Every structure is written in C-alpha cells, then in structure tokens.
C-alpha cells in the first residue's frame, strides 16, 4: 500500500477537525426537534444508504474478507450504537463545548488500550505521564459545579458521557488490529445500517410518545450530521487508520474541541468557566504527551 503524502494526511485531519468540531453543536440543535435515539437511527440510516450506493458504484465488495462480518457487528455496537446513543442522550443537558472536551479523552483511552493490544504502539514514560495528566484534567473539569451549566441533570449526564469515548476507543483499536485490508466503506456502511435498525428499534420502544418538530433547522442539522458528519468523516477516518497508527489517528480528538467550544460559545451562547478551560488545557496537553510518547 502506497503511503500518502504529508499534505494529504494533514488535509484530511483538517477536514475531520472542522466537520466534527461543528457536529457537537449540530447535535444539540437537532435535539430541539428530534428525540435522541430517533436522531441516531435516522442519521446513520441516511449515511448508510449513501455509503452503500457509493460502494456499489465504486465496485467495493462487502464482506469478502475473513473476519469482516464480525468487524461490522463490533463497530456497529461500539462506535455507533453505544457511543452515539450516549452522546445524543447526554447532549440533551451537557453543553456542546463541554461534550467535545470530555470526548477528547478518547485518545487517552486509545493510548492505554494500544499499549496492550498493539505491540508497535507501546507507551513510554512520557506517554504514561500524558495519560495521567489528561485524566487529572478531567478531574479538574468535574470539580466544577456542573449543575451551574444547565441544571442538576448536567453533572450526571457528564459522567455518563465518558462511556462514549471509552467504547469508541475499543472500536478503533479493534479496527486497527483486525481490520487490515478492509475497505473504509465496509467499516462504515454496513455498521451504520445495523445501527439504524438497532437504534430505530430502541427509539420505537422508548420514544413513541415523544414530540417531534420537523422544521427546516432540525432537518438541516440531521442531514448535515448524516452526510458530512457521518458518511464523509468516518470514511476518511478509516482511510487514515489504514495509513497511520491508532494513537496518532486519535489525535483528531485533540483539535476538535477548539472548534466545538468556539461554535458553542458564539452560536449557542454556551458558558465555559475558567475551571473548565484549565481542565481542558490539561486534557489536551495530556493527549499531546500520550500521543507523542509512544
């Protein structure tokens, strides 16, 4: 496999940063009209349809490699169903900027798991210090009275939120270890289709009585999340993962909060306190050390 040039790799990182940096606010906006589990199901249903069509047009054979099908199930459950089910549920109360900062613990989880599961990605002492510093930053964030950011539910939802980066890290390490040679369309289209079915079923059971507001804003947010925030970004993510280490690819979560916090503050009027800023800086510095210290 020919290694792409540095400019192309950096360009893909920039695209992921800009798109995913805005999706946190888009989720928050979409939740004003569409319940969380329904939003996840429809988002990935649309993305799966687009990617399946793209795979057909490109002549990509799905499920042709040994073990490819179990990767579909693992990715669907971990990277999409659980991870995004948690994100959408929690963002009903957690501000989008804070959500993006909490998700930036994702590279720390990847660094720890890669140390044990991927022999070529062992942590050094500097990397271990980075992991500890990152989680210390999380502790600083949680030392803030999070109820001041939107009510008593915020603190509990912020704790639950950490499930998302944890299971996403498991998924990324699994793909890196066992997904060699699997086309990015295969790692996205079919798992997203599975997610649409599973989360759609959950939505039918739990959100049948929920109110829907299908206006231009909520529909626009949904389409943006499905097309740009899912079909495009996850295909690029798995393309990157084929060329770079799992730890280095996870570095994208280090840059996303910068965009997300700015978008949340400018367009959604979200408050970011000094303690959250300090904790966020510790998390991002910890991520940098963990990724560099391999």
Long-range contacts (C-beta under 8 A, 24 or more apart in sequence): 1-242, 1-243, 3-243, 4-243, 9-240, 9-243, 9-244, 12-236, 12-239, 12-240, 13-240, 13-251, 13-252, 13-255, 15-232, 15-233, 15-236, 16-233, 16-236, 16-237, 16-240, 16-252, 16-256, 17-252, 17-255, 17-256, 17-258, 17-259, 18-259, 19-228, 19-229, 19-232, 19-233, 20-229, 20-233, 20-252, 20-256, 20-259, 20-260, 21-100, 21-255, 21-256, 21-257, 21-258, 21-259, 21-260, 21-263, 22-229, 22-259, 22-260, 22-263, 23-224, 23-225, 23-228, 23-229, 24-91, 24-96, 24-97, 24-99, 24-100, 24-256, 24-260, 24-263, 24-264, 25-96, 25-260, 25-263, 25-264, 25-267, 25-268, 26-221, 26-224, 26-225, 26-229, 27-87, 27-88, 27-91, 27-96, 27-221, 27-225, 28-91, 28-95, 28-96, 28-264, 28-268, 29-217, 29-218, 29-221, 29-268, 30-218, 30-221, 30-222, 30-225, 31-88, 31-91, 31-92, 32-213, 32-217, 32-218, 33-212, 33-213, 33-214, 33-215, 33-217, 33-218, 33-219, 34-212, 34-213, 34-214, 34-218, 34-222, 35-203, 35-207, 35-210, 35-212, 36-85, 36-88, 36-89, 36-91, 36-92, 36-207, 37-85, 37-88, 37-89, 37-199, 37-202, 37-203, 37-206, 37-207, 38-200, 38-203, 38-207, 38-210, 38-212, 39-88, 39-222, 39-225, 40-80, 40-81, 40-84, 40-85, 40-88, 40-195, 40-199, 40-203, 41-195, 41-196, 41-197, 41-199, 41-200, 41-202, 41-203, 42-196, 42-200, 42-222, 42-226, 43-84, 43-222, 43-225, 43-226, 43-229, 43-230, 44-80, 44-84, 44-192, 44-193, 44-195, 44-196, 44-199, 44-226, 44-230, 45-192, 45-193, 45-196, 45-200, 45-226, 46-222, 46-223, 46-226, 46-227, 46-230, 46-231, 47-188, 47-192, 47-226, 47-227, 47-230, 47-231, 47-234, 48-188, 48-189, 48-190, 48-192, 48-193, 48-195, 48-196, 49-193, 50-226, 50-227, 50-231, 51-185, 51-188, 51-189, 51-192, 51-231, 51-235, 52-189, 52-190, 52-193, 54-185, 54-189, 54-231, 55-183, 55-185, 55-186, 55-189, 58-185, 60-183, 60-185, 60-186, 62-183, 62-185, 62-186, 62-189, 62-190, 63-186, 63-190, 65-181, 65-182, 67-178, 68-182, 68-186, 71-174, 71-175, 71-178, 71-179, 71-182, 71-186, 71-187, 72-186, 72-187, 72-190, 72-191, 72-194, 73-191, 73-194, 74-171, 74-174, 75-171, 75-174, 75-175, 75-187, 75-191, 76-190, 76-191, 76-192, 76-194, 76-195, 76-198, 77-198, 78-167, 78-168, 78-170, 78-171, 78-174, 79-167, 79-168, 79-171, 79-172, 79-191, 80-191, 80-192, 80-194, 80-195, 81-194, 81-195, 81-198, 81-199, 82-163, 82-164, 82-167, 83-163, 83-164, 83-165, 83-167, 83-168, 83-171, 84-164, 84-195, 84-199, 85-199, 85-202, 86-160, 86-161, 86-163, 86-164, 86-167, 87-161, 87-164, 89-157, 89-160, 90-157, 90-158, 90-160, 90-161, 90-164, 92-153, 92-157, 93-150, 93-151, 93-153, 93-154, 93-157, 94-149, 94-150, 94-154, 94-157, 94-158, 94-161, 95-149, 95-150, 95-154, 95-264, 95-268, 95-270, 95-271, 96-260, 96-263, 96-264, 96-268, 96-270, 97-257, 97-260, 97-261, 97-263, 97-264, 97-265, 97-270, 97-272, 98-141, 98-146, 98-149, 98-158, 98-270, 98-272, 98-276, 99-161, 99-260, 100-256, 100-257, 100-260, 100-261, 100-264, 101-141, 101-257, 101-260, 101-261, 101-276, 101-279, 101-280, 101-283, 102-138, 102-141, 102-158, 102-161, 102-162, 102-165, 103-161, 103-164, 103-165, 103-253, 103-256, 103-257, 104-165, 104-253, 104-254, 104-256, 104-257, 104-280, 104-283, 104-284, 104-287, 105-134, 105-135, 105-138, 105-162, 105-165, 105-283, 106-165, 106-168, 106-169, 106-250, 106-253, 107-247, 107-250, 107-251, 107-253, 107-254, 107-287, 107-290, 107-291, 108-134, 108-135, 108-283, 108-286, 108-287, 108-290, 109-165, 109-166, 109-168, 109-169, 109-170, 110-169, 110-172, 110-173, 110-246, 110-247, 110-250, 111-247, 111-250, 111-290, 111-291, 111-294, 113-169, 113-170, 113-173, 114-173, 114-176, 114-245, 114-246, 114-247, 117-173, 117-177, 118-173, 118-176, 118-177, 118-245, 118-246, 120-245, 121-245, 121-246, 121-247, 121-294, 122-294, 123-290, 123-293, 123-294, 124-293, 124-294, 125-293, 126-289, 126-292, 126-293, 127-289, 127-290, 127-291, 127-292, 127-293, 127-294, 128-290, 128-293, 129-289, 129-293, 130-285, 130-286, 130-287, 130-288, 130-289, 130-290, 130-291, 130-292, 130-293, 131-286, 131-290, 132-286, 133-282, 133-285, 133-286, 133-289, 134-282, 134-283, 134-285, 134-286, 134-287, 134-290, 135-286, 136-282, 136-286, 137-278, 137-279, 137-280, 137-281, 137-282, 137-283, 137-284, 137-285, 137-286, 138-162, 138-279, 138-283, 139-279, 140-275, 140-278, 140-279, 140-282, 141-275, 141-276, 141-279, 141-280, 141-283, 142-279, 143-275, 143-279, 144-273, 144-275, 144-276, 144-279, 148-273, 149-270, 149-271, 149-273, 165-253, 169-250, 172-241, 172-246, 172-249, 172-250, 173-246, 175-238, 175-241, 175-246, 176-241, 176-245, 176-246, 179-238, 179-241, 180-242, 184-234, 184-235, 184-236, 184-237, 184-238, 184-239, 184-242, 185-235, 187-234, 187-238, 188-230, 188-231, 188-234, 188-235, 188-238, 192-230, 192-234, 245-294, 247-290, 247-291, 247-294, 248-291, 250-291, 251-287, 251-291, 253-287, 254-284, 254-287, 254-288, 254-291, 257-284
